[in-house]
């Protein structure tokens, strides 16, 4: 039987697939780790085997999929818009460790230290714009920070936790760069004005195609981020 958040994920994927103005270009539904049973059992297993205790709030968006991914683009005049996600359940993300390529020569000492704490739970399925989202696993921290990595600009900390991230993933359908709505965009991110324009188009696109959802918070956040960036 599916857990509550797993059902929400599959429903969101169905909504994307049934939207006449969206083309699904790639999809993966990896194995469901039914041996984990539920969030309580999975969190207990993580604590027993790895000595890691996660805050109970993370259970709200717990899922057991390894490799649940989707890549989509808008159709017609909206063909420049798109999104993707590729989800890994928390235990695999944590036990799998930090990405090896982020710990090689070429990064500063501070970056290497930060990267060593990353545990990637959302990346790209197919199209790719060089980004991923990760928990920052630190000793004694039970509610890990969420960081967003862009291969061009580096890493930024998001001002939302894991469960809120997963809720906003459902709302945004994974459109590209939505995570910047929840980050302080650094001034050196010279392309944010163009990204902001694409985010505006994406929000409008979702409002038109999924009118049952409320996207006002995303619009307010975009206005705020653009204002801060322009004044920074």
URHU-V73429 format. One record per residue. N is the residue number from 1. RES is the residue in one letter. SS is DSSP state (H for helix, E for strand, - for the rest). Layout:
n:N res:RES ss:SS
n:N res:RES ss:SS
This chain:
n:1 res:X ss:-
n:2 res:X ss:-
n:3 res:X ss:-
n:4 res:X ss:H
n:5 res:X ss:H
n:6 res:X ss:H
n:7 res:X ss:H
n:8 res:X ss:H
n:9 res:X ss:H
n:10 res:X ss:H
n:11 res:X ss:H
n:12 res:X ss:H
n:13 res:X ss:H
n:14 res:X ss:H
n:15 res:X ss:H
n:16 res:X ss:H
n:17 res:X ss:H
n:18 res:X ss:H
n:19 res:X ss:-
n:20 res:X ss:-
n:21 res:X ss:-
n:22 res:X ss:E
n:23 res:X ss:E
n:24 res:X ss:E
n:25 res:X ss:E
n:26 res:X ss:E
n:27 res:X ss:E
n:28 res:X ss:E
n:29 res:X ss:E
n:30 res:X ss:-
n:31 res:X ss:-
n:32 res:X ss:E
n:33 res:X ss:-
n:34 res:X ss:H
n:35 res:X ss:H
n:36 res:X ss:H
n:37 res:X ss:-
n:38 res:X ss:-
n:39 res:X ss:H
n:40 res:X ss:H
n:41 res:X ss:H
n:42 res:X ss:H
n:43 res:X ss:H
n:44 res:X ss:H
n:45 res:X ss:H
n:46 res:X ss:H
n:47 res:X ss:H
n:48 res:X ss:H
n:49 res:X ss:H
n:50 res:X ss:H
n:51 res:X ss:-
n:52 res:X ss:-
n:53 res:X ss:-
n:54 res:X ss:-
n:55 res:X ss:-
n:56 res:X ss:H
n:57 res:X ss:H
n:58 res:X ss:H
n:59 res:X ss:H
n:60 res:X ss:H
n:61 res:X ss:H
n:62 res:X ss:-
n:63 res:X ss:-
n:64 res:X ss:-
n:65 res:X ss:E
n:66 res:X ss:E
n:67 res:X ss:E
n:68 res:X ss:E
n:69 res:X ss:E
n:70 res:X ss:E
n:71 res:X ss:E
n:72 res:X ss:E
n:73 res:X ss:E
n:74 res:X ss:E
n:75 res:X ss:-
n:76 res:X ss:H
n:77 res:X ss:H
n:78 res:X ss:H
n:79 res:X ss:-
n:80 res:X ss:-
n:81 res:X ss:-
n:82 res:X ss:E
n:83 res:X ss:E
n:84 res:X ss:E
n:85 res:X ss:E
n:86 res:X ss:E
n:87 res:X ss:E
n:88 res:X ss:E
n:89 res:X ss:-
n:90 res:X ss:H
n:91 res:X ss:H
n:92 res:X ss:H
n:93 res:X ss:H
n:94 res:X ss:H
n:95 res:X ss:H
n:96 res:X ss:-
n:97 res:X ss:-
n:98 res:X ss:-
n:99 res:X ss:-
n:100 res:X ss:H
n:101 res:X ss:H
n:102 res:X ss:H
n:103 res:X ss:H
n:104 res:X ss:-
n:105 res:X ss:-
n:106 res:X ss:-
n:107 res:X ss:-
n:108 res:X ss:-
n:109 res:X ss:H
n:110 res:X ss:H
n:111 res:X ss:H
n:112 res:X ss:H
n:113 res:X ss:H
n:114 res:X ss:H
n:115 res:X ss:H
n:116 res:X ss:-
n:117 res:X ss:-
n:118 res:X ss:E
n:119 res:X ss:E
n:120 res:X ss:E
n:121 res:X ss:E
n:122 res:X ss:E
n:123 res:X ss:E
n:124 res:X ss:-
n:125 res:X ss:-
n:126 res:X ss:-
n:127 res:X ss:-
n:128 res:X ss:-
n:129 res:X ss:-
n:130 res:X ss:-
n:131 res:X ss:E
n:132 res:X ss:E
n:133 res:X ss:E
n:134 res:X ss:E
n:135 res:X ss:E
n:136 res:X ss:E
n:137 res:X ss:-
n:138 res:X ss:-
n:139 res:X ss:-
n:140 res:X ss:-
n:141 res:X ss:-
n:142 res:X ss:-
n:143 res:X ss:-
n:144 res:X ss:-
n:145 res:X ss:E
n:146 res:X ss:E
n:147 res:X ss:E
n:148 res:X ss:E
n:149 res:X ss:E
n:150 res:X ss:E
n:151 res:X ss:-
n:152 res:X ss:-
n:153 res:X ss:-
n:154 res:X ss:E
n:155 res:X ss:E
n:156 res:X ss:E
n:157 res:X ss:E
n:158 res:X ss:E
n:159 res:X ss:-
n:160 res:X ss:-
n:161 res:X ss:-
n:162 res:X ss:H
n:163 res:X ss:H
n:164 res:X ss:H
n:165 res:X ss:H
n:166 res:X ss:H
n:167 res:X ss:H
n:168 res:X ss:H
n:169 res:X ss:H
n:170 res:X ss:H
n:171 res:X ss:H
n:172 res:X ss:H
n:173 res:X ss:-
n:174 res:X ss:-
n:175 res:X ss:E
n:176 res:X ss:-
n:177 res:X ss:-
n:178 res:X ss:H
n:179 res:X ss:H
n:180 res:X ss:H
n:181 res:X ss:H
n:182 res:X ss:H
n:183 res:X ss:E
n:184 res:X ss:-
n:185 res:X ss:-
n:186 res:X ss:-
n:187 res:X ss:-
n:188 res:X ss:-
n:189 res:X ss:-
n:190 res:X ss:-
n:191 res:X ss:-
n:192 res:X ss:H
n:193 res:X ss:H
n:194 res:X ss:H
n:195 res:X ss:H
n:196 res:X ss:H
n:197 res:X ss:H
n:198 res:X ss:H
n:199 res:X ss:H
n:200 res:X ss:H
n:201 res:X ss:H
n:202 res:X ss:H
n:203 res:X ss:H
n:204 res:X ss:H
n:205 res:X ss:H
n:206 res:X ss:H
n:207 res:X ss:H
n:208 res:X ss:H
n:209 res:X ss:H
n:210 res:X ss:-
n:211 res:X ss:-
n:212 res:X ss:-
n:213 res:X ss:-
n:214 res:X ss:-
n:215 res:X ss:-
n:216 res:X ss:H
n:217 res:X ss:H
n:218 res:X ss:H
n:219 res:X ss:H
n:220 res:X ss:H
n:221 res:X ss:H
n:222 res:X ss:H
n:223 res:X ss:H
n:224 res:X ss:H
n:225 res:X ss:H
n:226 res:X ss:H
n:227 res:X ss:H
n:228 res:X ss:H
n:229 res:X ss:H
n:230 res:X ss:H
n:231 res:X ss:H
n:232 res:X ss:-
